[in-house]
Amino acid sequence: MNKPIDYDDVAGCLERAGLELLPSEVHGIACGMLAGDNAADKIKWVQELVPAIEQGNVLQNDAIREMGNLFDRAQREMQDSQFRFELFLPEDDDSLATRMEALQDWCQGFILGMTMVGIKDYSALPEDSRDLLEDFVNIGTSGEFDFDDEQESEIAFTDISQYVRVGVLLINEELQPMRQSATIH
């Protein structure tokens, strides 16, 4: 049940099903919805992302199952008291351009997820959340990046992705204070 979810496997599954969604985007949407409403409905989320569900379509069913796994992972990690939340992005051995595009897609997905649960006007949000969401919009829409210096670009990517990761946890905490786990560790 806690088998790691592989980015490329999910990407292939979505592509075979004919869904024009990227795994990073799907995860970002789930995280945005959950940050805005930790009781967001997974079924409604799937219906929104896959409006033409075809009964008996095995490839589509596989993709929906993988999407559900991503939603469950996001929900579990965002409520984790050990802050083990991670953005669902391609592995480090993928090109920097691919990983940066995925981070941009993730940020766009997060903003879409927040919108899907009714958070459209940032002015009513706490200042830190408002500023972070504006930064996510900027990251998601910043266009192509210049990767002339590979080492500096890798460092910048790591810094930006960690900023987004920690920002999501802060937004989640400000908008939905974490429930204390009933589990004793």
QUILINDA-V333294 format. One record per backbone hydrogen bond with DSSP energy under -1.0 kcal/mol. CO is the residue of the C=O (numbers start at 1). NH is the residue of the N-H. If there is no record, write none. Layout:
co = {CO,CO}
nh = {NH,NH}
This chain:
co = {6,7,8,9,10,11,12,13,14,15,19,22,23,24,25,26,27,28,29,30,31,32,33,37,41,42,43,44,45,46,54,56,57,58,59,60,61,62,63,64,65,66,67,68,69,70,71,72,73,74,77,80,87,91,95,96,97,98,99,100,101,102,103,104,105,106,107,108,109,110,111,112,113,114,115,118,122,126,127,128,129,130,131,132,133,134,135,136,137,149,150,151,152,153,154,155,156,157,158,159,160,161,162,163,164,165,166,167,168,169,170,171,172}
nh = {10,11,12,13,14,15,16,17,19,18,21,26,27,28,29,30,31,32,33,34,35,36,37,40,45,46,47,48,49,50,57,58,61,62,63,64,65,66,67,68,69,70,71,72,73,74,75,76,77,78,80,83,89,94,99,100,101,102,103,104,105,106,107,108,109,110,111,112,113,114,115,116,117,119,118,120,125,130,131,132,133,134,135,136,137,138,139,140,141,153,154,155,156,157,158,159,160,161,162,163,164,165,166,167,168,169,170,171,172,173,174,175,176}
